[in-house]
């Protein structure tokens, strides 16, 4: 056996040990990773506060389209979601409400109602609205305020994301209901937002799977609640 041939088994052993070490490091890193799902911008000072509250954790944020009413929890894309209620399901999810915000309406700046300081749902009765996809379930009706109407909202267009919705508003095709916080987060020159009198408020919650009993998930939920309450 040549010298090179004699070294080959040892070289393979070293390579296998190195690859095993890499897998162990990757697994350890994965154990310290949590994915947070969201559909509209989280804002409200939460992201930097959460990152500081969980040192040593790799927090990843994933935007999920409105067509998924579970905000990524249903298929395991995310571990925790920052979501607007209502959530679908039959007890699969738990949540803690972290913010209660008035519902406003976003209008193109040239809209006749844009000059008013406040509008009513009656003012908007014949307006075409941006709707979430049908697959969004109860959230679609909530953001059309159908529970407060004598007849269903006129749907002028559908959108998968907030960015799409605001583009539709700016183009003059439709108006859309938004939370007061998101009216500020999505502020732009070609859209104005006004409070809608008499509507029950929207509720922003931190949501997780009831079956997920990991302490890391509980820690993340507690960090979200603490950071928002301290803001």
HELIX and SHEET records of a PDB file:
HELIX    1   1 UNK A    3  UNK A   31  1                                  29    
HELIX    2   2 UNK A   46  UNK A   53  1                                   8    
HELIX    3   3 UNK A  112  UNK A  115  5                                   4    
HELIX    4   4 UNK A  134  UNK A  136  5                                   3    
HELIX    5   5 UNK A  138  UNK A  142  1                                   5    
HELIX    6   6 UNK A  146  UNK A  148  5                                   3    
HELIX    7   7 UNK A  162  UNK A  170  1                                   9    
HELIX    8   8 UNK A  180  UNK A  185  1                                   6    
HELIX    9   9 UNK A  215  UNK A  230  1                                  16    
SHEET    1   A 5 UNK A  58  UNK A  63  0                                        
SHEET    2   A 5 UNK A  33  UNK A  38  1                                        
SHEET    3   A 5 UNK A  80  UNK A  84  1                                        
SHEET    4   A 5 UNK A 202  UNK A 209 -1                                        
SHEET    5   A 5 UNK A  93  UNK A 101 -1                                        
SHEET    1   B 4 UNK A 118  UNK A 120  0                                        
SHEET    2   B 4 UNK A 191  UNK A 197  1                                        
SHEET    3   B 4 UNK A 103  UNK A 108 -1                                        
SHEET    4   B 4 UNK A 176  UNK A 179 -1                                        
SHEET    1   C 2 UNK A 128  UNK A 132  0                                        
SHEET    2   C 2 UNK A 154  UNK A 159  1                                        
END                                                                             
